[in-house]
């Protein structure tokens, strides 16, 4: 059934589209969930990511890449529509951009409309992890012709064995498990199986038909999103005693002058975490990263084996970064570097290999970049085309990356507010409620771990004023032309699928 369906999709439209002698490139779009830059190719000597390191060696690694909103749903909707969150109107999870900007053409949809086959395996738009694994989640059907949603033992069999800091909760709190089952039974491995299956059929079609369509295949891995579940063998290289640990005392003094709003992603379950919990959770996170990397390797190996690599744009990224105890925080939803920064690797045909770009860029830039590389017509994007940086890693760009996050109000005492942060090569400057709730300035040349908020230090006032003006101007430019941010009412949200 699956074979027949895909064959019909390829043949049915493929016969109507011919490229002549020159085929447009395929696209393999790989994305992890909740992955920070703890990777070998980003200079981490502890976490093993050999397959992603290999991809970086044959492409371009963006050293300063940032999400536009450090939360899954808003980040993914922004990335896949090429619009900032204030233009999508998506500031929370479980929202779909068709509710706010229904006529917007998404990235995969733009390729579909221009002759590409577009398929999704796993998580691209928001999912409630782990409960939505095996379903379409909060997906956009208009983006895809093929949707595959495998579910493995980590979702179907092992929930009762997972250690969690809050009984019965796994996706929104820190939870972990070293599984006795092998790779083949886990969801991310099943995703790789499906990806290889699709690539094999794409390769056969393209080898036999000059008019075969190019493809946009998106593979959304679930790891290392909590629960951090991976086969036991991936835990073994990471000894508990070698795992980093930030004590409560150190965490409390990490950034003593940060405004309260900066720390509001702190979660109550953290109070229950002992030193052992910290080390076990980080061990499991690292194990999940290496397990995910192994599955990426299987997909990349298939691309090489099938002769598709020379004409395929391969991208790898994550929806946002992740705290592992630094700043006294876990998970995401902050505007510190660990939460806003993401890995981004792009390997495109006929581009230099092993390059590193230092220019600040954003996930929003993938929309115009991929459409440009593929010669595809697209709706106006608020991002910048990164293809000049792929050709010359020293070429300039926008010069900054913009991120934002929502702080929920507490009724009469405070309304919902927004924090906006601008990252330039040397500094990050953040405004909370346009400064009413404080501001932050970090100098990464002297303070890479963000220990010292310099926003109110007199000798840095000139930098503060310059970046505050730049930030406010950038935020104004992210708003829709009408100036009105689309809103989704509380009764219009998508359902929380399979909510327990």
Secondary structure, 3 states (H helix, E strand, C coil): CHHHHHHHHHHHHHCCCCCCCCCCCEEEEEEECCCCCCCHHHCCCCCCCHHHHHHHHHCEEECCEECCECCHHHHHHHHHHCCCHHHHCCCCCCCCHHHCCCCCCCHHHHHHHCCCEEEEEECCCCCCCCCCCCCCCCCCHHHCCEEECCCCHHHHCCHHHCEECCCCCCCCCCEEEEECCCHHHCHHHHHHHHHHHHHHHHHHHHHHCCCCCCEEEEEECCCCCCCEEEECHHHHCCCHHHCCCCCHHHHHCCCCCCCHHHHCCCCHHHHHCCHHHHHHHHHHHHHHHHHHHHHHHHHHHHHHHCCCHHHEEEEEEECCCCEECHHHCEECCCCCHHHHEECEEEECCCCCCCEEECCCEECCHHHHHHHHHHCCCCCCCCCCCCHHHHHCCCCCCCCCEEEEEEECCCHHHCCCEEEEEEECCCEEEEEEHHHCCCEEEEECCCCCCCCCCCCCCHHHHHHHHHHHHHHHHHHHHHCCCCCCCCCCCCCCCCCCCCCC
